[in-house]
Structures are given as structure tokens and as C-alpha cells.
Amino acid sequence: MKIAITGKGGVGKTTIAGALARLYNDDGYKVLAVDADPDANLGSAIAGVSKVQREIVPISQMKKLIEERTGAKSGTVGSFFKINPKVDDLPERLGIELLGIKLLVLGGIEKGGSGCICPESTLLRSLIRNLLVERNEVVIMDMEAGIEHLGRATAESVDTLLIVVEPGLRSIETAKSIKKLAYDIGIGKMFLVINKAKGGESDHIKKKIEQEIPNLPIIGWISESQNVHLADMEGESPYDLDEEFVKEIGLLKKELEKRS
């Protein structure tokens, strides 16, 4: 399974990504969790802040590594560099072990505009291609509010794109944009997950979202939870504090496997 998870900032995609990683790990799968969001919090979502023992430097900020692998300094545009740098050793070399899950933090690209052809962007795209095409783990990728890290060369290797929305038009509008971008680059399977939802409004919310984003099935419903908020405040993983949340993530996982 190669699962990419995206959505508007603040909708809870990182929380869902962390819980899915824990569930697959508990089921005995080898799991590689990829933090591709510049606001990197996937490690704390998986294991809690205290389990992340040291500050993790994102790969996009490793200037020496970027120059070593591409032949050009990070931040340069227009210079000659390798377009297919060696990356197959990086998950083992740079991955952090958290509760049996390997975490890889990619980071963002400091650039104006999304089409940067630069050494750091080239290295990250090559690494993502390796993760999605060459490796046989369960790969769960926490994306930024979009799919900028993905391209046509890797889109076909994504088994499922989960777009997380919360009840609210801004979240829905972001989901519409993501859907169009994903369709344009050839991602075949896309599904919606509704997060921070209130049970009494379920029918109304689902109907509204289905009207706003047609032809995109809703396969997950994650209830608003005080325990999830508490876990965030305490720096703990919601997976360890909220049994009902874990059950709902489990239902999402079953639906994912059925449809994939």
C-alpha cells in the first residue's frame, strides 16, 4: 500500500496519517512514514513529542547531502546537476525509528512558485519516486496542503490519495483544488475522509460535501474528539489516548484495503 494524505492545513491529516501508520505497524506490516509537509509533525502524531528524542533535520535542508548527490549547491537555479541522483540508501541512512515505524522527514523547498527545477527539488522527487516505486513497505505520506511533491512519474504508483476535509467551505474548496491537480497528473484512486465531525450533523454534512465535490467517495468519518485535542495539548499521540478514535481509523483502514 502506498497512501498519500493531503488536505487544507489544520484539518487533521497528520493525525490521521500517524494513526494509520500505527495501525499497519500493529498488524505486522513494515511501515515507512514520510513527512512531506514543511510543518513537520508526523513524528509526534505517531509517538508523541517525548518519543522524538532529537530534532530532525529535513532532507531538503541537508545542503551537504544535496550537493554530494546532485553535484550542485542547494538553492541554485540554472546550474548543471544530476537529474537522477542516487537515493536508494537514504531511507535506511536517514530514517528515524519510532515504535517500530521508520520516519523520513523530507521538508519543503524554499522557493517562489511551485515549479522549481533546483537540486533540492530534484533530490526530493527522486527520493519520492524510489519510495513509491521501488520499495515494498507500506508507505504513508503526509503531504502539505496540496500534492506539490508528486509528479506524473510517481502519481501512478500512489495506490490511494486520501483528501481530508472538515465541515467548512474553506476546507472543501481546498479539496476541490487538490482533486483537480491529482486528476491532472494521473492519480487514479482518490477518496475523502471527513474529520472533526459531529455525529448529529452527519447526514447533512455528508450530503453537503457530496454536492460540493461530486464523484469523490467518502470512505472515512472521524468524529470530533476532546481526547484528540487533549493529546495535542499534552504532546501525546491520539492513538494512545482515544480508543474510539482508533476504532474509527480502523474502519477507514478496512475501507482502504477493500477499495485498493
Residue pairs with C-beta under 8 A, 6 or more apart in sequence:
1 24
1 138
1 139
1 159
1 160
1 256
1 257
1 260
2 131
2 132
2 138
2 139
2 141
2 157
2 158
2 159
2 160
3 20
3 138
3 139
3 140
3 141
3 158
3 159
3 160
3 161
3 162
3 256
4 141
4 143
4 147
4 150
4 158
4 160
4 161
4 162
5 13
5 16
5 17
5 20
5 140
5 141
5 142
5 143
5 161
5 162
5 164
6 13
6 143
6 144
6 145
6 146
6 147
6 161
6 162
6 163
6 164
6 178
7 13
7 145
7 163
7 164
7 165
7 171
7 174
7 175
7 178
8 145
8 165
8 166
8 170
8 171
8 174
8 175
9 39
9 144
9 145
10 166
11 164
11 165
11 166
11 171
11 195
11 196
12 164
12 166
12 195
12 196
12 222
12 228
13 142
13 143
13 162
13 164
13 195
14 37
14 41
14 42
14 45
14 142
15 45
15 195
15 228
15 232
15 238
16 162
16 164
16 193
16 195
16 220
16 222
16 249
16 252
17 33
17 42
17 45
17 140
17 141
17 142
18 33
18 42
18 44
18 45
18 46
18 142
18 237
18 238
18 239
19 45
19 238
19 239
19 245
19 246
19 249
20 140
20 249
20 252
20 253
21 31
21 33
21 42
21 46
21 101
21 138
21 140
22 46
22 99
22 101
22 237
22 239
23 246
23 249
23 250
23 253
24 31
24 138
24 140
24 253
25 31
25 99
25 100
25 101
29 137
29 138
30 136
30 137
30 138
31 100
31 101
31 102
31 137
31 138
31 139
31 140
32 91
32 95
32 101
32 102
32 104
32 131
32 135
32 137
32 138
32 139
32 140
33 42
33 46
33 98
33 101
33 102
33 103
33 104
33 140
33 142
34 42
34 103
34 104
34 106
34 128
34 131
34 139
34 140
34 141
34 142
35 41
35 42
35 43
35 58
35 103
35 104
35 105
35 106
35 142
36 106
36 128
36 141
36 142
36 143
36 144
36 149
37 108
37 142
37 143
37 144
38 58
38 107
38 108
38 144
39 144
40 56
40 58
40 105
40 107
42 103
42 105
42 142
43 51
43 52
43 56
43 96
43 98
43 103
43 105
44 51
44 52
44 235
44 237
45 237
45 238
46 98
46 99
46 101
46 103
46 237
46 239
47 98
47 99
47 101
47 237
48 231
48 235
48 236
48 237
48 240
49 235
49 236
50 235
51 98
51 99
52 96
52 98
56 96
56 103
56 105
57 105
58 105
58 106
58 107
58 108
59 65
59 90
59 94
59 104
59 105
59 106
59 107
59 123
59 124
59 127
60 66
60 106
60 107
60 108
60 109
60 110
60 120
60 123
60 124
61 74
61 107
63 73
63 74
63 75
65 123
66 72
66 73
66 74
66 119
66 120
66 123
67 73
67 74
67 119
69 82
69 85
69 86
69 87
69 123
70 81
70 82
70 85
70 119
70 122
70 123
71 80
71 81
71 82
71 119
72 79
72 80
72 81
72 119
73 79
73 119
74 118
74 119
74 120
75 110
75 118
75 119
75 120
76 118
76 119
77 116
77 117
77 118
79 119
81 119
81 122
82 122
83 122
84 126
85 122
85 123
85 126
87 123
87 126
87 127
87 130
88 130
88 134
90 104
90 127
90 130
91 102
91 104
91 130
91 131
91 135
94 104
95 102
95 103
95 104
96 102
96 103
96 104
96 105
97 103
102 137
104 131
106 124
106 127
106 128
106 149
108 144
109 116
109 118
109 120
109 121
109 124
111 118
111 121
114 146
114 148
124 149
125 149
125 151
125 153
125 154
128 141
128 149
128 150
128 154
129 153
129 154
129 157
131 139
131 141
132 139
132 154
132 157
132 158
133 154
133 157
141 149
143 149
143 150
145 174
146 177
146 178
146 181
147 161
147 178
147 181
147 182
147 185
147 187
150 158
150 185
150 187
151 185
152 185
152 186
155 182
155 185
155 186
155 187
156 186
156 187
156 188
158 187
158 189
159 189
159 260
160 189
160 190
160 191
160 256
160 259
160 260
161 178
161 182
161 187
161 189
161 190
161 191
162 190
162 191
162 192
162 193
162 220
162 256
163 175
163 178
163 179
163 190
163 191
163 192
163 193
163 216
164 192
164 193
164 195
165 171
165 172
165 174
165 175
165 192
165 193
165 194
165 195
165 209
165 213
166 194
166 195
166 196
166 197
167 194
167 196
167 197
167 198
167 201
167 205
167 208
169 212
172 209
172 212
172 213
175 192
175 213
175 216
176 212
176 213
179 190
179 213
179 216
182 190
183 190
189 259
189 260
190 216
191 216
191 217
191 218
191 219
191 220
191 256
191 259
192 209
192 213
192 216
192 217
192 218
192 219
192 220
193 218
193 219
193 220
193 221
193 222
193 252
194 205
194 206
194 209
194 218
194 220
194 221
194 222
195 222
196 222
196 223
196 224
197 205
197 221
197 222
197 223
197 224
198 205
198 223
198 224
199 223
202 221
206 218
209 218
210 218
217 259
219 252
219 255
219 256
219 259
220 248
220 249
220 251
220 252
220 255
221 248
222 245
222 248
222 249
222 252
223 244
223 245
223 248
225 238
225 242
225 244
225 245
227 238
227 241
227 242
227 244
227 245
228 238
228 241
228 242
228 245
230 236
230 241
231 237
231 238
231 240
231 241
231 242
232 238
234 241
238 245
239 245
239 246
239 249
